[in-house]
Amino acid sequence: MYHMELAKELSRVLEKPLQECGGMMSLTDVYCWVNRARGMELLSPDDLLNACKMLEALGLPVRLKIFDSGVVVLHLLSHSEEEIILDTTKLLEEKKSLTADELSQLVAVSVVLARERLFATERVGGACRDDSTQGLRFYPNWFLTRPV
């Protein structure tokens, strides 16, 4: 019962902050944000995680997502992965190439989430990566998007 009510509270108080940061926030950032807002009534990491696991079952507009890399985030249902991939693909085409750091500055998300966006875009064929001594850089996938 406690975790159900906590899940409802989290959904209610996180909807606006999630919209302000692109529809997605790492669970670590959520933990800090919520505990800062609660003041003296701090949540334990276990209580936060258990409440987040109930968000989908309760039909709330915020969901828990675990990326293949193990990064755990909360995201708004209104911000679909397809939209994020499309936006990332457009930015790659405009900028010609991006690192996770550059993308994070452009879309105002953490570097970890920017990296996940780039990997998701790569998985669907919207990006190619160059992993060199200068670091990891992503480019538009012209092999699939440009006519021959």
C-alpha positions as CSV (number, residue, x, y, z in Angstrom):
1,M,0.0,0.0,0.0
2,Y,2.8,2.4,0.9
3,H,4.6,1.9,-2.4
4,M,1.4,2.3,-4.4
5,E,0.7,5.7,-2.7
6,L,4.4,6.7,-3.2
7,A,4.2,5.8,-6.9
8,K,1.2,8.1,-7.3
9,E,3.0,10.9,-5.5
10,L,6.1,10.4,-7.6
11,S,4.1,10.5,-10.8
12,R,2.3,13.7,-9.7
13,V,5.4,15.6,-8.5
14,L,7.7,14.5,-11.3
15,E,5.6,15.2,-14.3
16,K,6.6,18.8,-14.7
17,P,10.4,18.3,-13.9
18,L,10.4,15.4,-16.4
19,Q,8.8,17.6,-19.1
20,E,11.4,20.3,-18.4
21,C,14.3,17.9,-18.9
22,G,13.2,16.3,-22.2
23,G,10.8,13.7,-20.8
24,M,13.4,11.5,-19.2
25,M,15.5,11.6,-16.0
26,S,18.0,9.0,-14.6
27,L,16.8,7.3,-11.4
28,T,19.8,8.7,-9.6
29,D,18.7,12.2,-10.5
30,V,15.1,11.4,-9.5
31,Y,16.3,10.2,-6.1
32,C,18.2,13.4,-5.5
33,W,15.4,15.6,-6.8
34,V,12.7,13.9,-4.7
35,N,14.7,13.8,-1.5
36,R,15.7,17.5,-1.9
37,A,12.0,18.3,-2.3
38,R,10.9,16.2,0.6
39,G,13.4,17.8,3.1
40,M,13.4,15.8,6.3
41,E,11.2,12.9,5.1
42,L,13.8,11.2,2.9
43,L,13.1,8.2,0.8
44,S,15.4,5.1,0.8
45,P,16.7,4.0,-2.6
46,D,14.7,0.7,-2.2
47,D,11.4,2.5,-1.5
48,L,12.0,4.7,-4.6
49,L,12.8,1.7,-6.8
50,N,9.8,-0.3,-5.5
51,A,7.4,2.6,-6.1
52,C,8.8,3.1,-9.6
53,K,8.3,-0.5,-10.4
54,M,4.5,0.0,-9.7
55,L,4.1,3.0,-12.0
56,E,3.1,0.9,-15.0
57,A,0.7,-1.4,-13.1
58,L,-1.1,1.7,-11.8
59,G,-1.5,3.2,-15.3
60,L,0.4,6.4,-14.4
61,P,1.9,8.7,-17.1
62,V,5.5,8.1,-15.8
63,R,7.3,4.8,-16.4
64,L,10.5,3.0,-15.3
65,K,12.8,2.0,-18.1
66,I,16.1,0.1,-18.0
67,F,18.4,0.5,-21.0
68,D,20.5,-2.4,-22.3
69,S,23.6,-0.7,-20.6
70,G,21.9,-0.9,-17.2
71,V,21.0,2.8,-17.0
72,V,17.7,3.1,-15.2
73,V,15.4,6.1,-15.9
74,L,11.9,7.4,-15.4
75,H,10.3,8.7,-18.5
76,L,7.0,10.3,-19.6
77,L,4.7,8.2,-21.8
78,S,4.0,11.3,-23.8
79,H,7.7,11.3,-24.9
80,S,8.0,8.2,-27.0
81,E,11.4,6.6,-27.9
82,E,10.5,7.0,-31.6
83,E,10.2,10.8,-31.1
84,I,13.5,10.9,-29.3
85,I,15.3,8.9,-32.0
86,L,13.8,11.1,-34.7
87,D,14.9,14.2,-32.9
88,T,18.4,12.8,-32.4
89,T,18.6,11.8,-36.1
90,K,17.6,15.3,-37.2
91,L,20.3,16.8,-34.9
92,L,22.9,14.5,-36.3
93,E,22.0,15.5,-39.8
94,E,22.2,19.2,-38.9
95,K,25.4,19.1,-37.0
96,K,27.1,16.4,-39.2
97,S,28.4,14.6,-36.1
98,L,27.9,14.6,-32.3
99,T,29.4,13.2,-29.2
100,A,27.3,12.4,-26.1
101,D,28.7,15.5,-24.4
102,E,27.7,17.8,-27.4
103,L,24.2,16.2,-27.6
104,S,23.7,16.6,-23.8
105,Q,24.3,20.4,-24.1
106,L,22.0,20.7,-27.1
107,V,19.0,18.9,-25.6
108,A,19.7,19.7,-21.9
109,V,20.0,16.2,-20.6
110,S,22.8,14.4,-18.7
111,V,25.7,12.9,-20.7
112,V,24.5,9.4,-19.7
113,L,21.1,10.0,-21.2
114,A,22.5,11.6,-24.3
115,R,24.7,8.6,-24.9
116,E,21.7,6.3,-24.5
117,R,19.8,8.5,-27.1
118,L,22.7,8.1,-29.5
119,F,22.9,4.3,-29.0
120,A,19.1,4.0,-29.5
121,T,19.4,6.0,-32.7
122,E,22.2,3.7,-33.8
123,R,20.2,0.6,-33.1
124,V,17.5,1.6,-35.5
125,G,19.9,2.6,-38.2
126,G,19.8,6.4,-37.8
127,A,23.4,6.8,-36.8
128,C,26.9,5.3,-37.3
129,R,29.6,5.6,-34.7
130,D,33.3,6.1,-34.8
131,D,35.1,4.8,-31.7
132,S,38.6,6.2,-32.0
133,T,41.4,7.6,-29.9
134,Q,39.6,10.9,-29.9
135,G,36.5,9.2,-28.3
136,L,33.1,8.1,-29.4
137,R,31.5,10.2,-32.1
138,F,28.2,9.5,-33.9
139,Y,27.4,10.4,-37.5
140,P,24.2,10.3,-39.6
141,N,23.9,6.9,-41.2
142,W,24.1,7.9,-44.9
143,F,24.4,4.2,-45.9
144,L,20.7,3.8,-45.1
145,T,19.3,7.3,-45.6
146,R,21.0,8.6,-48.8
147,P,19.9,7.4,-52.2
148,V,22.6,5.7,-54.2
